[in-house]
Amino acid sequence: PLLDSDQITVVEKNVNDADDLDTYDALLVRSATKVTDEVMSKMPNLKIIGRAGVGVDNIDIPAATKRGINVVNAPAGNTIATAELTFALMLALARKVCRANESIRNEEWNRSAFQGTELCGKTLGIIGFGRIGKEVAKRALAFEMNVLTYDPLLTDEEAERRGVTRLELADILRTADIITLHLPATPETKHLLNAETLQTTKPGVMIINAARGALIDEAALKHYLEIGHVAGAAMDVYAQEPPESYDLVKMNQVVGTPHIAASTKEAQLKVAFVVAEEVLNFASGKPVENSVNFK
């Protein structure tokens, strides 16, 4: 429908030279493109940056704000995809699916080596109860899990309505059998799970991270996996992508995927459509709904 608009003329062109950027008013990117202050300096006409996805840590937001450049994202487009991958990781970890698959591919038949654990009856701690956290909770309740959540903005009334229990972070770390992270990467959330906080978790805890790699101190996580305090971890995101070292994801207790949470046909179409529509609205003088830096 957007392409049918008389506002749009599609021009296919490869831009390989930074000098070609000075005529553009808008820039649309996904997660791999780094939009630094230097990039913006080569685009004097740039007025808006559209991020086809949720996270904007690949964009220098303070620099954009200083230059008066609006940054918009598509916060809801990949919600279902990320929630579903979170559960896929959780199940793969609990039932040792990846190791069992590798074993049978090697023409081995060793059923006793892959005894797992059921999700039913386990306590799931959801840290961050935004769009994705809520969708994870719905699926966890369908699996008959006991769902705890921490989010400063969540009220007891909403928690009760959604069938979850709101607790402080320390209480979730102490009591949850499985912890899943659904927070943005900010200075306050960096290394939320570190040597100190991991020590307070329940022995045998499993940890899922399909949010942002910066939330976990990977060296500390590796240590607690090695000593057996953390039973397993499933990760779609990493402190550096691609990782400098793959030692963590090579551990038998770890399930790893290469940041594919939003990699579904449906999610990619949704976020592309939403962010393109936002840029069109901005260009037409209409208000945008998902501005990151200009509310």
N, C-alpha and C positions, 0 to 999 in steps of 0.2 A: 504493500500500500504506500509506503514512503516513496518508493521509486516512481510511483504514478503521479506524485505531486508536481505541480508546475513550478515549485520552488527548486527542484533538483535537476541538474544536468550532470550526468556521469561522464567524467573524463578519465580515461585510464592512462596513467603516467608513472614511470619509475623515477623516484627522486633519489639520486645517488650522491648529489653534491650539496653540502650544507648551504652553499650560496643560493640554491634554488628555493630555500625555505622562506625567504623574506617576503613572499607575496601572500602567504596563507594566513587566514583569519582564525581557523580552527584546526585542532589536532586531535585525532581519535587514535587511541592506543589500547593495547592489551597489557598483560603483566610483564612481558619480556622487554618492552621498550622503556629505557630510562630517560625520563624527561627532566634534565638537570637545568640549573640556572644558565649554564653555557648554551644549551640547546635553545632555551627561550630567548637568549640574547641575540640569536641568529634569526629570530622570527619577530621583528618589530611590530608587525600587524596582528600578532596573535592575541585573541580576545578570550578564547575558551578552549579548554582541554577536556576531552571526553574520555573517561576510562571505562572500557567495556568490561565491567566486573565490579567487585566490591572494594578490595584493597587498593589504596593509593600510595603505598610506600615506594613505588617506583617513580613517583612524581615529587619534585621538590615543592611542597605546598607553600612554605614561607616565601620562597622566591616568586612563585606564581602570584601570591597575594600581594606582595610588594609591588609587582608589576601590574596589578589590577586585572590579572587573568583569572577568570572564573574556572574552577575545576568541578566537573560533575562526574558522577559515577552511576552505576546501575545496581543498587544495593539488594534488590530482591530477585534479580534474574537467575542467579545460580543457587538459590536457597535449597530447593529440593535436591538438586544434584549433589550438593555438599552434605546434606543430611543423609542421603542414601549412601554416599561413599563412607561417611562416618560409621554407619552401621555395617557396611561391607567389611571395613577394617576391623571393627569390633568382633564380628563373627569369625573372620579369618584368624584373628589372634586367639580367641577363646577356643576354637576348634582345631587350631594348628593346620589350617587348610593349605597354606603355602608350602610348608615342609612336607606334608603328606603328598601333595601334588608333585613336588620335586622327587620324592622317593619313588613314586610309582612310575614316573617318567624314566627313572633309572632302572626300571624293571625289578623293583623290590616290592615285597609284600610283607609289611611289618606293622600290622594293625596296632599292636600293643605299644608302639613307640609314640603314638599320637593321641593318647588319651587327653581329652580337653575338658572344658567345663561349660555348663549351661548358663545362658543369660537369665533364664527364668528364675526369679527369686533373688537375683543379685541386686546390690545397691549401686546405682549409677549416679555419679556426681557430675553435673553439667555446670561448668564454669563459664558464665556468659550466657544470658537467656534472651538473646535477641531473636531475629527471625530464624536463624539456623538452629539455635539452641532449642527453640520451641518445637521445631519440626523433629528434632532428635528425640525430644521428650515424648511426643506423640507416638513415635515408633517404639520407644522403650516401654511405654505403658502397654502397648499391644503385645509386647513380649513378656508382660507381667513382671517387669522390673520395678523395684522401689526407686523412685527418682527424687534426688536431691538437687537443688540448684542454688548457685550463688550469683547474684546480680544486684548491685546497689540500687537499681531503679525498680526492681521487682517488689511489689507489695504482697503482704500475706494474703490479701483477698484474691489477687490475680493468681497467685500460686495455688490456692485452694481450688479456684475455678478450673485450673488446668490439671489438677490432680497430682501436683508435685509439692515438695516440702522445701521452703526457703530456709537456708542456713547460712551462717558466716563461713568464709573461706576455710578457716582453720578447722571447723567442724567437718566440712566435706572431705578435706584432705585426710582427716583422722579416721573417717568411717566408711568411705566409699570403696567398693570392690573394684570399680572401674571409674576412671576419671577421663572426661573428654573436654577439650578446650575449645571455646568458641568466642574468642576475644580479638579485637584489633591489636596490631602492634603499636604500642605507644611507649614513651619513656617509663610510664607507671607499670606497664604489663611486661616489660622486658625481663626475661628470666624469672617469670612468676614461679615456675618450677625450677628450683635451684638446689644446691646441696643441703641448705637448711630446711626448705619446705619439703623436699622429697623425704628427708629423714622422718618427718612427722606423719607421712602417709602410712596407711594400713599395710602391714607385711603381706606380700603377695598381690599388691595392687597392679592393675593393668592401666596403661595410659594411652590415650588416643589424641592425636593432634592433626586436625585437618584445617587449622586456622592460619597461624603464622609461626614460622620457625623460631622467631625471636622470643616466643613465650617460654621456651625450654632451654636451660643450660645443658647442652648436649653432653659435655664432659661429665657433668654430675649425673645425668641420666645413665650414661654408660657405666659409671661406677656402681650405681645402685642396681643395675641389671646384672653386673658381674658378681656382686655379692649376694644376689638372690632376693634382695628386699623388694625390688620391683620385678614382678613375674614376667611382664612382657610390655612391649610398646608397639604401637602402630602409628606410622607417621606418613603424611603426604607432603609435609613442608619441612624446611630445614633452615638452619641459621644462614647458610650460604647455598645458593642454587645456581648450578649444580654443586653438590658438596665438595669441599676440598679433599675430604677423606670419606670413604665408604665403610669404614670399620664398624660404625654403629649399626648400619642397616644390614651388614653381613652377619650380625649376631643371630643365633638360632631363635632368640626370644623376641626378635624384631620383625615386623612386617613393614615394608616400605614401598611407597609408590611415588612417582616423579611429579608431584604437584598436579594431579589430575582431577581434583575435586569438581571443577567446573567444566570438565571435558566431556560433556554430553552434547549431542546435536541440539537438544531442546534448550539447554542453558545458554549455549553460544548464540543461538538465534535470539533468545530473549534479551540478553545483555546488549547485543549489537543493535537491536531495534530500539531499546530504551534509550541508549546513549545517543544514537543518531537523532531520535526524536527530540531529546533534550537540546542538542546543538541547533536543530532547526528552530525550535521554539525561541532559543536565545537570539538567533539571527533575525527572527521575525519580531523581536521586541516583546515576546511573551515571557512570563515568569518561568523559571526552571524549578523543578521539584527537588532535585537531588544535588544541590550545590554543596560541596565539601567545605569551601572556605568563605563563601558569601551567603549567609542565611537571609 
